[in-house]
Amino acid sequence: MAPRRELPPAAGAYPAPLLAELARLCEETPDRERCGFVVREGEGGPLAAVPLPNVSPEPDAFTIDPLAHLRLAKRLRAGGGQVVAVWHSHVDAPAVLSARDREGAAPDGVEAIPGAEQLVLGLRAGRVVEIRRFVPVEGGFAEGSIRYSG
């Protein structure tokens, strides 16, 4: 197994303005899941939210547009950046990592983006009411700490 990259360690790792930006993005389309990445631009650069198109035909599922993902990966690679987390919303549902989410994050038990955390934003009545963080561990994901008050 490849060594883990250094990622944000705990609750303070995701600044409040970043979490607020993720919530705002998700609330723009409360009837459809939003998705994207949290990236670090360059070595030691700040974290940034990057929304990407959801190409899933189902409103309660997400599939990140592969071409948009590829373009971002090339840009990050050229600049020494990295994907820190995958984020997506759940429409009128709790912020849990569903079986479908787990399979997408680690098909056949292999992380799709090695070392990337998963952030799930739960919406109720069009508003983000919770954000939960899931960190990669041997054999899957475990819930990690995060602070958010919407």
Beta strands, then each sheet from edge to edge (+ up, - down):
strand 1: 35-40
strand 2: 47-52
strand 3: 82-90
strand 4: 117-124
strand 5: 127-137
strand 6: 140-144
sheet 1: 2+ 1- 3+ 4+ 5- 6+
end
